[in-house]
Amino acid sequence: MTGDILRRVMVVDDHPMWIDALCADLEADGFEIVATAGTGRETLQRARATRPDVLVIDLQIPAPDGATCIETLLEEIPRMRVLVLSASAEREDVLRAIKAGALGYIVKSASPAELLDGVRRTAAGDAVFTPGLAGLVLGEFRRMASVAALRSEEGPTLTARETEVLRRVAKGMAYRDIAGELVVSHRTVQNHVQSVLRKLRLHNRVELTLYAIEQGFHEPGTGG
């Protein structure tokens, strides 16, 4: 076993050679490929049939597009984790994917090792971005984070342990690594994260990561 990393993966792209190469790398790393698809229609049908743990999807696929598929499937399979692999690094594409519910976004120009690591980290529940794109998404969520900060000042404050967890989230640490460093269980870390989400009125790991960075939790001695 590899901790809480999920292993059942579906890969979606309209280029068969790309799918074949990525699936080969994932299988060599111990992932189980439960389905592949080349169109939005195939994606919806096959994801519903196999209910993968992780969906690795391109945005530019025949209708419905990748972002629409993400939104639709996450309503039906809310525990599924989604990573977008796209040739586009355009602002509107990145934000559309994240708002649809993707945990991360990696451009296809990344190395095979970076792509594989991105899938691993998504499977572990981390928010993953190609360098440079995190700042773009951070800017989009800045107003939301500021509002959440104001609300949190008027409501419950974070406990010392919640603050420790949030600082490590801001550094990009995986939950399993946070658990090891704080000498607690992976489930305990997840519970702390869920508590922080409720208190700050944020919705998911991506918003929490961006909030933590925006509020300076990645700097020692800051963030409350």
Sequence and secondary structure as in RCSB ss.txt:
>XXXX:A:sequence
MTGDILRRVMVVDDHPMWIDALCADLEADGFEIVATAGTGRETLQRARATRPDVLVIDLQIPAPDGATCIETLLE
EIPRMRVLVLSASAEREDVLRAIKAGALGYIVKSASPAELLDGVRRTAAGDAVFTPGLAGLVLGEFRRMASVAAL
RSEEGPTLTARETEVLRRVAKGMAYRDIAGELVVSHRTVQNHVQSVLRKLRLHNRVELTLYAIEQGFHEPGTGG
>XXXX:A:secstr
  TT   EEEEE S HHHHHHHHHHHHHTT EEEEEESSHHHHHHHHHHH  SEEEE S  SSS HHHHHHHHHH
H TT EEEEEES   HHHHHHHHHHT SEEEETTS HHHHHHHHHHHHTT   B TTHHHHHHHHHHHHHHHHHH
HHHHS    HHHHHHHHHHHTT  HHHHHHHHTS HHHHHHHHHHHHHHHT  SHHHHHHHHHHTTTTSTT   
